[in-house]
Amino acid sequence: MRRKAIVRLCVLVVLQVNQISIIFGWEPLPYDEEQIYEFLSTVSMVIVTLWVWWKNNNITNEAIAADEVREHLKEEKKKGR
């Protein structure tokens, strides 16, 4: 939850700085739409790549079976056996 709150606050600060810059006549982002799109697309791709790499993406039957055994062991441990 803390991470989400920090992200929301950072986005708010960026938007406020951008709006204040517009009010005073400064060009806050001297980039065209295509450059902004390319940047956001690249950032999104990097984030998704890291997320997929970090998550446990088991595909083989053996890996799926191992996950089931691991989950069963976790449940047994919670029950105190």
Secondary structure, 3 states (H helix, E strand, C coil): CHHHHHHHHHHHHHHHHHHHHHHCCCCCCCCCHHHHHHHHHHHHHHHHHHHHHHCCCCCCHHHHHHHHHHHHHHHHHHHCC
